[in-house]
């Protein structure tokens, strides 16, 4: 399983558990709403950070694949030149 999905699942589980805990707590309504709002903001912030990490990882992997593809292309180009030169010498 993808580690990003695991982290996202854990965050969602924590958020749901926190909200249920707040809803079942014997606080005043205004205090409960404030806590729910704060937990929602915290969860959104956590999700934004995770998304930034995923995008950064994707960008790094893309750059790596691009560099490898360029290397393969240049190697193939050089090999083609060698074959061309060898064929013209015959």
Number of C-alpha atoms within 10 A of each C-alpha: 5 6 8 13 10 11 13 15 12 12 16 14 12 14 17 13 12 16 18 12 11 17 15 10 10 10 12 8 10 9 12 17 14 11 17 18 13 12 18 15 12 13 16 12 12 14 16 12 12 16 14 12 13 13 12 12 12 12 12 12 12 12 12 12 12 12 12 12 12 12 12 12 12 12 12 12 12 12 12 12 12 12 12 11 11 10 9 8 7 5
